[in-house]
Amino acid sequence: MELNENDNSTMRSAPKRAFLIYEIVFTALGALGGFLYYAFVGCTSGSCPITSNPWISTIWGAVMGYLLTGIFKPSKKK
């Protein structure tokens, strides 16, 4: 079986790989930011549903970081 350079089913194109790296980096930075927010600002009384638990705060930050990658998604050329 020959590999065709235009065959997208076997290899990802360079822009898609670069965007995947953006997704991973922004998600990790968001998770770190969520944990740091819990550690330095978080709610100690337990009445704050997001910032009173380090796991929920970290996951919330990761989701927000992942959603921010949509801002940097390259536009499709016509």
OpenMM code with the backbone's topology and positions (N, CA, C; nanometers):
from openmm import Vec3, app, unit

residues = "MET GLU LEU ASN GLU ASN ASP ASN SER THR MET ARG SER ALA PRO LYS ARG ALA PHE LEU ILE TYR GLU ILE VAL PHE THR ALA LEU GLY ALA LEU GLY GLY PHE LEU TYR TYR ALA PHE VAL GLY CYS THR SER GLY SER CYS PRO ILE THR SER ASN PRO TRP ILE SER THR ILE TRP GLY ALA VAL MET GLY TYR LEU LEU THR GLY ILE PHE LYS PRO SER LYS LYS LYS".split()
positions = [
    Vec3(0.0835, -0.1175, 0.0000),
    Vec3(0.0000, 0.0000, 0.0000),
    Vec3(0.0882, 0.1241, 0.0000),
    Vec3(0.0679, 0.2119, -0.0940),
    Vec3(0.1449, 0.3341, -0.1039),
    Vec3(0.0792, 0.4446, -0.0230),
    Vec3(0.1636, 0.5282, 0.0340),
    Vec3(0.1111, 0.6448, 0.1035),
    Vec3(0.0975, 0.7595, 0.0053),
    Vec3(-0.0186, 0.8135, -0.0003),
    Vec3(-0.0452, 0.9271, -0.0862),
    Vec3(-0.0313, 1.0531, -0.0029),
    Vec3(0.0414, 1.1536, -0.0542),
    Vec3(0.0614, 1.2762, 0.0219),
    Vec3(-0.0694, 1.3492, 0.0489),
    Vec3(-0.1681, 1.3306, -0.0357),
    Vec3(-0.2951, 1.4000, -0.0201),
    Vec3(-0.3956, 1.3200, 0.0619),
    Vec3(-0.3567, 1.2049, 0.1111),
    Vec3(-0.4479, 1.1195, 0.1871),
    Vec3(-0.4570, 1.1708, 0.3310),
    Vec3(-0.5695, 1.2322, 0.3659),
    Vec3(-0.5880, 1.2890, 0.4998),
    Vec3(-0.6306, 1.1856, 0.6021),
    Vec3(-0.6645, 1.0646, 0.5600),
    Vec3(-0.7112, 0.9645, 0.6545),
    Vec3(-0.5968, 0.9043, 0.7350),
    Vec3(-0.4739, 0.9112, 0.6834),
    Vec3(-0.3627, 0.8494, 0.7548),
    Vec3(-0.2779, 0.9483, 0.8316),
    Vec3(-0.2739, 1.0738, 0.7888),
    Vec3(-0.1924, 1.1738, 0.8567),
    Vec3(-0.2717, 1.3030, 0.8732),
    Vec3(-0.2427, 1.3727, 0.9805),
    Vec3(-0.3056, 1.5033, 1.0009),
    Vec3(-0.2229, 1.6083, 0.9297),
    Vec3(-0.2894, 1.7101, 0.8809),
    Vec3(-0.2165, 1.8187, 0.8177),
    Vec3(-0.1499, 1.9041, 0.9253),
    Vec3(-0.0517, 1.9830, 0.8840),
    Vec3(0.0246, 2.0643, 0.9787),
    Vec3(-0.0629, 2.1638, 1.0547),
    Vec3(-0.1565, 2.2353, 0.9900),
    Vec3(-0.2393, 2.3291, 1.0678),
    Vec3(-0.3261, 2.2596, 1.1725),
    Vec3(-0.3744, 2.1409, 1.1412),
    Vec3(-0.4573, 2.0688, 1.2392),
    Vec3(-0.3734, 2.0251, 1.3577),
    Vec3(-0.2494, 1.9816, 1.3318),
    Vec3(-0.1608, 1.9431, 1.4416),
    Vec3(-0.1261, 2.0637, 1.5275),
    Vec3(-0.1007, 2.1777, 1.4630),
    Vec3(-0.0683, 2.2989, 1.5383),
    Vec3(-0.1872, 2.3406, 1.6244),
    Vec3(-0.3070, 2.3296, 1.5705),
    Vec3(-0.4248, 2.3661, 1.6485),
    Vec3(-0.4454, 2.2691, 1.7644),
    Vec3(-0.4134, 2.1416, 1.7450),
    Vec3(-0.4229, 2.0445, 1.8535),
    Vec3(-0.3279, 2.0826, 1.9671),
    Vec3(-0.2109, 2.1316, 1.9322),
    Vec3(-0.1159, 2.1753, 2.0349),
    Vec3(-0.1730, 2.2953, 2.1102),
    Vec3(-0.2368, 2.3896, 2.0373),
    Vec3(-0.3025, 2.5025, 2.1035),
    Vec3(-0.4083, 2.4535, 2.2014),
    Vec3(-0.4879, 2.3565, 2.1612),
    Vec3(-0.5928, 2.3040, 2.2495),
    Vec3(-0.5334, 2.2459, 2.3772),
    Vec3(-0.4273, 2.1690, 2.3625),
    Vec3(-0.3651, 2.1062, 2.4788),
    Vec3(-0.3041, 2.2113, 2.5712),
    Vec3(-0.2327, 2.3073, 2.5139),
    Vec3(-0.1667, 2.4095, 2.5942),
    Vec3(-0.2694, 2.4973, 2.6656),
    Vec3(-0.3712, 2.5426, 2.5939),
    Vec3(-0.4711, 2.6297, 2.6562),
    Vec3(-0.5507, 2.5551, 2.7627),
    Vec3(-0.5789, 2.4281, 2.7412),
    Vec3(-0.6503, 2.3494, 2.8414),
    Vec3(-0.5655, 2.3331, 2.9672),
    Vec3(-0.4374, 2.3049, 2.9487),
    Vec3(-0.3482, 2.2902, 3.0642),
    Vec3(-0.3325, 2.4222, 3.1392),
    Vec3(-0.3168, 2.5317, 3.0656),
    Vec3(-0.3051, 2.6621, 3.1315),
    Vec3(-0.4347, 2.7005, 3.2035),
    Vec3(-0.5478, 2.6659, 3.1440),
    Vec3(-0.6753, 2.6922, 3.2099),
    Vec3(-0.6901, 2.6120, 3.3378),
    Vec3(-0.6483, 2.4856, 3.3347),
    Vec3(-0.6545, 2.4022, 3.4547),
    Vec3(-0.5641, 2.4580, 3.5635),
    Vec3(-0.4450, 2.5006, 3.5247),
    Vec3(-0.3534, 2.5610, 3.6213),
    Vec3(-0.4125, 2.6902, 3.6774),
    Vec3(-0.4707, 2.7705, 3.5904),
    Vec3(-0.5339, 2.8941, 3.6362),
    Vec3(-0.6499, 2.8682, 3.7295),
    Vec3(-0.7303, 2.7663, 3.7003),
    Vec3(-0.8416, 2.7315, 3.7885),
    Vec3(-0.7941, 2.6875, 3.9253),
    Vec3(-0.6868, 2.6080, 3.9281),
    Vec3(-0.6340, 2.5646, 4.0569),
    Vec3(-0.5737, 2.6810, 4.1338),
    Vec3(-0.5005, 2.7672, 4.0638),
    Vec3(-0.4417, 2.8833, 4.1314),
    Vec3(-0.5491, 2.9774, 4.1839),
    Vec3(-0.6583, 2.9901, 4.1109),
    Vec3(-0.7691, 3.0723, 4.1592),
    Vec3(-0.8260, 3.0129, 4.2879),
    Vec3(-0.8416, 2.8800, 4.2903),
    Vec3(-0.8885, 2.8141, 4.4124),
    Vec3(-0.7907, 2.8383, 4.5272),
    Vec3(-0.6614, 2.8258, 4.4993),
    Vec3(-0.5604, 2.8342, 4.6040),
    Vec3(-0.5473, 2.9748, 4.6629),
    Vec3(-0.5567, 3.0774, 4.5792),
    Vec3(-0.5317, 3.2125, 4.6277),
    Vec3(-0.6573, 3.2945, 4.6540),
    Vec3(-0.7662, 3.2649, 4.5837),
    Vec3(-0.8870, 3.3460, 4.5967),
    Vec3(-1.0043, 3.2655, 4.6509),
    Vec3(-1.0022, 3.1361, 4.6321),
    Vec3(-1.1142, 3.0473, 4.6584),
    Vec3(-1.1970, 3.0755, 4.7825),
    Vec3(-1.3139, 3.0188, 4.7842),
    Vec3(-1.4112, 3.0391, 4.8903),
    Vec3(-1.3883, 2.9348, 5.0002),
    Vec3(-1.3642, 2.9799, 5.1219),
    Vec3(-1.3389, 2.8874, 5.2326),
    Vec3(-1.4660, 2.8477, 5.3070),
    Vec3(-1.5738, 2.9221, 5.2874),
    Vec3(-1.6965, 2.8915, 5.3610),
    Vec3(-1.7712, 2.7722, 5.3020),
    Vec3(-1.7417, 2.7384, 5.1788),
    Vec3(-1.8091, 2.6267, 5.1146),
    Vec3(-1.9373, 2.6654, 5.0438),
    Vec3(-1.9732, 2.7908, 5.0477),
    Vec3(-2.0974, 2.8345, 4.9843),
    Vec3(-2.0807, 2.8641, 4.8356),
    Vec3(-1.9579, 2.8698, 4.7884),
    Vec3(-1.9312, 2.8949, 4.6466),
    Vec3(-1.9147, 2.7601, 4.5763),
    Vec3(-2.0032, 2.7255, 4.4848),
    Vec3(-1.9995, 2.5909, 4.4276),
    Vec3(-1.8763, 2.5616, 4.3420),
    Vec3(-1.8175, 2.6619, 4.2796),
    Vec3(-1.7032, 2.6357, 4.1917),
    Vec3(-1.5709, 2.6509, 4.2658),
    Vec3(-1.5542, 2.7560, 4.3400),
    Vec3(-1.4239, 2.7855, 4.3996),
    Vec3(-1.4011, 2.7220, 4.5366),
    Vec3(-1.4964, 2.6526, 4.5912),
    Vec3(-1.4749, 2.5901, 4.7218),
    Vec3(-1.4132, 2.4509, 4.7108),
    Vec3(-1.4088, 2.3942, 4.5913),
    Vec3(-1.3547, 2.2606, 4.5693),
    Vec3(-1.2424, 2.2692, 4.4659),
    Vec3(-1.1210, 2.2200, 4.4986),
    Vec3(-1.0107, 2.2331, 4.4029),
    Vec3(-1.0328, 2.1545, 4.2735),
    Vec3(-1.0994, 2.0409, 4.2806),
    Vec3(-1.1240, 1.9611, 4.1593),
    Vec3(-1.2188, 2.0329, 4.0642),
    Vec3(-1.3266, 2.0853, 4.1180),
    Vec3(-1.4243, 2.1542, 4.0332),
    Vec3(-1.3631, 2.2822, 3.9758),
    Vec3(-1.2870, 2.3542, 4.0567),
    Vec3(-1.2233, 2.4764, 4.0103),
    Vec3(-1.1227, 2.4468, 3.8990),
    Vec3(-1.0457, 2.3392, 3.9123),
    Vec3(-0.9477, 2.3014, 3.8103),
    Vec3(-1.0168, 2.2585, 3.6819),
    Vec3(-1.1209, 2.1794, 3.6929),
    Vec3(-1.1950, 2.1356, 3.5734),
    Vec3(-1.2617, 2.2544, 3.5056),
    Vec3(-1.3184, 2.3440, 3.5839),
    Vec3(-1.3816, 2.4637, 3.5281),
    Vec3(-1.2790, 2.5473, 3.4510),
    Vec3(-1.1605, 2.5647, 3.5078),
    Vec3(-1.0546, 2.6388, 3.4402),
    Vec3(-1.0098, 2.5702, 3.3126),
    Vec3(-1.0016, 2.4365, 3.3150),
    Vec3(-0.9620, 2.3620, 3.1951),
    Vec3(-1.0655, 2.3784, 3.0843),
    Vec3(-1.1914, 2.3736, 3.1188),
    Vec3(-1.2975, 2.3916, 3.0186),
    Vec3(-1.2923, 2.5323, 2.9607),
    Vec3(-1.2721, 2.6314, 3.0456),
    Vec3(-1.2622, 2.7693, 2.9962),
    Vec3(-1.1396, 2.7869, 2.9067),
    Vec3(-1.0284, 2.7250, 2.9431),
    Vec3(-0.9084, 2.7311, 2.8595),
    Vec3(-0.9307, 2.6657, 2.7250),
    Vec3(-0.9997, 2.5514, 2.7249),
    Vec3(-1.0295, 2.4829, 2.5989),
    Vec3(-1.1215, 2.5682, 2.5108),
    Vec3(-1.2197, 2.6311, 2.5718),
    Vec3(-1.3113, 2.7145, 2.4938),
    Vec3(-1.2412, 2.8374, 2.4353),
    Vec3(-1.1377, 2.8849, 2.5014),
    Vec3(-1.0622, 2.9984, 2.4482),
    Vec3(-0.9871, 2.9645, 2.3202),
    Vec3(-0.9596, 2.8377, 2.2972),
    Vec3(-0.8883, 2.8004, 2.1741),
    Vec3(-0.9715, 2.8307, 2.0506),
    Vec3(-1.1033, 2.8399, 2.0636),
    Vec3(-1.1886, 2.8725, 1.9507),
    Vec3(-1.1617, 3.0115, 1.8955),
    Vec3(-1.1082, 3.1001, 1.9778),
    Vec3(-1.0749, 3.2349, 1.9329),
    Vec3(-0.9599, 3.2299, 1.8334),
    Vec3(-0.8693, 3.1361, 1.8527),
    Vec3(-0.7482, 3.1305, 1.7718),
    Vec3(-0.7558, 3.0306, 1.6572),
    Vec3(-0.8729, 2.9734, 1.6345),
    Vec3(-0.8880, 2.8757, 1.5270),
    Vec3(-0.8718, 2.9454, 1.3920),
    Vec3(-0.7857, 2.8909, 1.3070),
    Vec3(-0.7661, 2.9560, 1.1770),
    Vec3(-0.8917, 2.9485, 1.0914),
    Vec3(-0.9155, 3.0556, 1.0180),
    Vec3(-1.0346, 3.0574, 0.9316),
    Vec3(-1.0083, 2.9757, 0.8062),
    Vec3(-1.1160, 2.9222, 0.7486),
    Vec3(-1.1040, 2.8427, 0.6269),
    Vec3(-1.0934, 2.9350, 0.5066),
    Vec3(-1.0010, 2.9005, 0.4184),
    Vec3(-0.9856, 2.9792, 0.2962),
    Vec3(-1.0842, 2.9296, 0.1925),
    Vec3(-1.1402, 3.0230, 0.1156),
    Vec3(-1.2377, 2.9868, 0.0139),
    Vec3(-1.1724, 2.9599, -0.1170),
] * unit.nanometer
topology = app.Topology()
chain = topology.addChain("A")
for resn in residues:
    res = topology.addResidue(resn, chain)
    for name in ("N", "CA", "C"):
        topology.addAtom(name, app.Element.getBySymbol(name[0]), res)
